[in-house]
Amino acid sequence: MEETPPPLLGSNKPHLEKLTLGVTRILESSPGVTEVTIIEKAPAERHMISSWEQLALQREITTAEHPPTLPYQKNNCVLPEDLKNFYLMTNGFHMTWNVKLDEHTIPLGSMAINSISKLTQLNQSSLYSLPNAPTLADLEDDTQEASENQPEKPHFDSRSVIFELDPCNGNGKVCLVYKRGKPALAQDTEIWFLDRALYWHFLTDTFTAYYRLLITHLGLPQWQYAFTSYGISPQAKQWFNMYKPITYNTNLLTEETDSFVNKLDPSKVFKSKNKTLIPKKKGSVQPAGGQKGPAGPPSTSRSSSGSGNPVRK
């Protein structure tokens, strides 16, 4: 059972600063951002990675033909070298940050990579499912194959082997996909996003490229949907406007959203409410069609000498 070490606020250690590519300093200097927290995790041991590559992570299905006493099947999956090196440095990753609006603290950013023990395979069927219950493999749509701009989509059946990298706070799943099935080789991996409607969206070819996307998007809510055809939600666009990702294409924010997305100024949103009231000066009401200059009080001593003031050559 994994022990959760106490969280660290900000970048208190140099290796955490390198792990987050210095993004903690950017967040801590942003208006309204509080409690930038990194949960430090010990490195994974090599035998843990070897065990993952050898043994299946999902349970055996108990049926009459296959009793539960069967041994675990071989996973036959080789981790990509960059992901393996990541686990040898830290067994998972979790970084969060909040924003403070008025007196309320709101959890906003979240960046996570599952530990090696939680790098589990997407189940194709349930342990206690009915004999004719539908599985993920029944959702296969062979009409949605590769196009000119997109590679071939993953399959829920035995043609692909899929592992969950990040649960995305319930907004979908980021997955490590072995495209060729078993035996699964490291060079056959890609990173894909599975949305809540169970549609696949390509993210990157390598884990390193995905990790950079994760960090540079600051863990903003639903940032993975920026790589889908329908984009992020209007609520998420508000946060994207306030805390723009480091490498985000701002054209996607202004292309079709100017009519309904409010442009918020963080310096005004998080400004203190303690304002000094400036007393208004009481002045006489200027009559319509009067002089353009400021009207002074009536004076009998100047009325005779200043009678020609309105018209001057």
N, C-alpha and C positions, 0 to 999 in steps of 0.2 A: 504494500500500500504506500502510495507516495505521500510524503510529508510536505505540507505547504509552508515554506519559510515566510517570515514576516515581510510585508511589502516595504519597498524602499521608496522614499519620496524623492523625485527628481533624479539627477544623475550624480549620486554620491560616490560612485566608483568609476575608475577610468575604463574598465572593460565594458561596463554598461553603457558608457558614453559611445564607445565604438560600436556596440551592438545595435544601438538605436540611431547610428549615423548622425549624432548630434541634434536630433529632432527635439529632444527634451528642452534644450535651451530656447528653441523657437517657440514651443508651446508655453513655456514659463514666462516668456516676454510678451505673449499675446494678451490683449485686454480681456478681462473676465475669466481667464483660465485659472483654475485652482486644482490642487491635489493631483499633480502629475505623478503617477505611481507605477513602479515597475516591480513585479514579483520576481525576485531573483531565484533561479533554479539551478541546481547542481548539474554538471555535465552528465550525460548518459554514459554508461560503461559499454565497452565494446561487446561484451557478451549479451547485453540487452539488445543491441542492434542485430547481432547474429541470431539470437532467438527469434526476433521479429521476422527476419528473412527466412527462417526455417519453418516456423510453426504458423498454422492458420490462427487468425485472431477472432474469427467468428466461431460460434459453437456448432457442434454437429447437430443435424436435424434428427430428432428421435422419431423413427417410424417402425412399423412392424418388420420391414425388410432390413432396416439398418438400426440395430440396437444401440443404446447409448454407450456401450462398452468399447465401441470402435476407437482406435487411436486418432489423434488429431492429424489432419491432412497436412502435407507439406505446402507451405505458402509459395515457395519457388519464386519469390519476388526479391530482386536486388534493389536496394535503395540507391537513388542517384547520389553521386559523390558529393555534390554540394549540400544536399539535405543530410547526408551522413555526417559531414563535417560540422553542420549546424548543431546536430544533436550531440556531437562530441564536445561542443562548446557550451551548450545549454540544453537541457532536456525539456524543451518547450519554451514558450515565450508568452507573456501576458503583460500588457501595458495599458493603463486607463488614464483618462483625465476628465475633469468636470468643468462646468462653467457656473458662475454665480450670477443670477439675475435677481436684482433687488436683494431680498434676504433668503432666497431659495437657491440651493445647490442642485444642479441637474447633471447626472451622469451623461456624458456625450461621446467621447472618443474611446474606442476599444480596439486594440491590436492583439491578436492571439494566434499562436501556432500550437497545435496539440502536442503533448508529450508522446514519446515513442510507444508508451503503453496505451494511449488513447488514439493512436493512428489506426483506427479500426476500419474494416471493410464494410462498404455499404451492403446491408443485408439484402439478399435476393428473395428471401422468404422468412417467415417467422417460425420460431421453435414450436409454438402451439397453434399454428394456423390450421384452418380446416382443409380437407383434401383438395377442394376445388377453389380455394381462396385465391384471388388475384395476387400476383407478385409484381415487382418492378419490371421484370422481363416482359410482362404482358403490355407494358406501356411503350414498347419499341415501335418506332415509326420509321420504317425503311425509306420513306419518301424524303425525309430530311437528311440527306447525305451531304457530302462535302461540296462546297461551291468554290468559285474562283478566289474569294477573299477569306474563306473560312476552311479550316481543315475538317476532316471527317469527325463527326460528333461521337462521343463515347456511347457504348452500348451497355444496357443493364444486364445483358445475358453474359455468357462465358466468353464472348469476343473481347471484352474489356475487363480489367480488374481495377476497382475504384476504392480509394481510401480517403477518409475525411481528414483534411488538414485543419479546417476552421469551421465551427458551426455558425459563425456570423450572427450571433445573438438571435437566432431564429429567423433571420431574413433570407436564408438559403444555406448553401454549403460550398466551401472551396475544397476541391478534391484533387488529390494526386491520382492521375489516370495512367494506367498501363494499357496502351492501345492494342497490343497484340495478344492479350490473354496470357495464359501460363504455358511455358515458363516466361515470367515477366522480366525483361532486361531493363537496365537502368537507362539506356539510350532511347527506349520506347516510351518515356514518360512525358506528360504534359500537365499543366495546371489549368483546370476548368472550374467554372462557377455553375452550380446547379441552383436555379432560382426556386421559389416556392411553388411555381406551377410545373416543376420538374422539366424545364427546358434547359438545355446546355448552352453555355457561352464561353468561348475560348478566352483565356487570360494571357498566359505566357508559355514559352517552351521549356523554361527551367525554373527551379525553385528560387534561385538567386534573383532572377528577374521579378518573380512574384513578390519576394520579400521587399525588394526596393519599392514596388508599387504600394505594398501595405504601409511602409514607413512614410513614403512621400504623400500619401493620401491622408495621413494623420489619424487613421482609424475612424474617420467620420462615418456617421450612420449611412448604411446602404451604398457605400462608395463603389462596391463591386457592380452595381447596376449602371454605373457610367459606361460599362463595357457591354451593355445590352442595347438592343435596338430601341427599346422604349425608355431607357434612361432612368434617372433617379426621381423620386417623388417630389412634389412641390415643397413639402416640409423640409426634406433633406437639402433642397436647393437653397433654402434660407441659410442653413448652416454652412453650405459651401460658399455662399456669398460672403459670409462673415469671416470664415477661416478657410481661405482658399488653399487647396493643396499645393504643394511645392511645384509639381509638374502637371497640374491639371489644365486642360484646355478650356479656357474661360469662354470660348465661342459657344460651347454647348450650353452655357448658362444664359446667354443673351440671344440665342438664335430664335427661340420661340417663347420665351418666358418674360419678355419685357412688359407684356400686358398685365401679368398677374403676380409677378414676383416683386416684393418690396425690396428696394436697395437699402439695407440697414448699415448704419455707420456704427461700428463697435465702440468708438470713443464717446458717442452720444448715448448708446444703449446702456453702458455700464457707468455713466456719469453719476456722481453723487447727487442726491436730491436736495442737499442742504444748500440752497441758493439764497444769496442776499437780495432782499427786495429793494429795488431802486425807486425812490418816491418820484411820482410823476409831477412835473411842473404845471402849475395852474396858470394858464394863459387865457387872454380874452379871445373870444370867437371872432375870427376874421370875417367880415361880411363879404358876400359874393360880389365879384367885380371890383374889389378894393385894390390897394397898392400891393405890389409884389414884395416889398420889403416888410420886415417885422413891424407890426403895428404897436405903437407906444401909447401910453396913457394920454388923454386930452390935456392940453396945456394952453391956457389963455395968453400966457406971455409970449408964446411962439406962434400963435395962430395968425397974427398979422404979418409977421416977417416971413413965415414959411408958407404963405398962401400960394406961392408959385412953385412949390416943390414938385407937384405931380408932373409938370411939363417942363422939361429942360432941353435946351439945344446943345 
